[in-house]
Amino acid sequence: MRQLVRETTLAAEHLIAPIFVTEGTAREAVASMPGVERVPADAVAADAVALYRLGVRAVILFGIPNVKDAEGSGSFADDGVTQRAVRAIKAAVPELVVITDVCLCEYTDHGHCGVLGADGAPLNDATLPVLGRIAVSHARAGADIVAPSGMMDGMVGTIRAALDADGHTDVAILSYSVKYASAFYGPFRDAAATSLRTGDRRTHQMDPANAREAMREADLDVSEGADMLMVKPALVYLDIVHALRARHPALPLVAYQVSGEYAMLKAAAANGWLDERATVLETLLSIRRAGADAIITYFAGDVARWLHDGWP
């Protein structure tokens, strides 16, 4: 009877699995994210096939190059780590939706999301053409969706123009429209080696205290041609997810259950303080109930297996 009258559903096709891709030859465990690994580009196709067989229909890739420089030049290289991973996945399982993170932080030796000025601060306008170049390189490799994550003003419009000019009018843009300067990103920065040498990201990521600003950021991205919107993090910003769902009902809305949320649940479960399966499913259901159409979560593979066994 509970299943008959259930108002909100959670299924494997609602999940997007993040994958950290490296240029190495061996898998590397992420210490702060138990169960998560950095995967060599040459091995990523097998993981993608396994996820697809479980019912997961999309992945988002984060490339981690061996060599980083001040300009993040590896981000748009034709033979870059992300580009190689996209080609491998699309060759192995073409039906799987491949999303690529479009940002400089994984590729720069300073860890910032953009080109730096003489004072060491990110330069918004100087970064935009680089983001367009990255997006085009990902589209040429076969990406279905590009996801700019740097919170640079004008990034969506720049990327849309660059994609269209290169003939990729059918490649969609999932914009990190509402990305807060959150304390929950720590384990991700460990996994992707994006810790800053100096400064912080509060100049371009949102103040956790602000909600009205989130709506304005999303409105701007919609006006520039965003096909999908994202809220990051998810669990502590469910009010933003709910408000954005009401404000832009026609656009798909994605919420990112970030690394810190994952690590907290894993740690509590490991200590016997929480039931991992029940708690994870409840948190994901809350994100769906708030209005998210899809959820990026490091639990994607586990949840797909749990759901296959039947909803509790």
Secondary structure as UniProt FT lines:
FT   TURN            2..5
FT   HELIX           12..14
FT   STRAND          15..22
FT   STRAND          28..29
FT   TURN            31..32
FT   TURN            34..35
FT   STRAND          37..40
FT   TURN            41..43
FT   HELIX           44..53
FT   TURN            54..55
FT   STRAND          58..64
FT   TURN            70..71
FT   HELIX           73..76
FT   TURN            78..79
FT   HELIX           81..92
FT   TURN            94..95
FT   STRAND          97..102
FT   TURN            105..107
FT   TURN            118..119
FT   HELIX           124..141
FT   STRAND          145..148
FT   TURN            153..154
FT   HELIX           155..165
FT   TURN            166..167
FT   TURN            169..170
FT   STRAND          172..180
FT   HELIX           183..185
FT   HELIX           186..192
FT   TURN            202..204
FT   TURN            208..209
FT   HELIX           212..224
FT   STRAND          228..232
FT   HELIX           235..237
FT   HELIX           238..247
FT   TURN            249..250
FT   STRAND          253..257
FT   HELIX           259..270
FT   TURN            271..272
FT   HELIX           276..290
FT   STRAND          294..297
FT   TURN            298..299
FT   HELIX           300..308
//
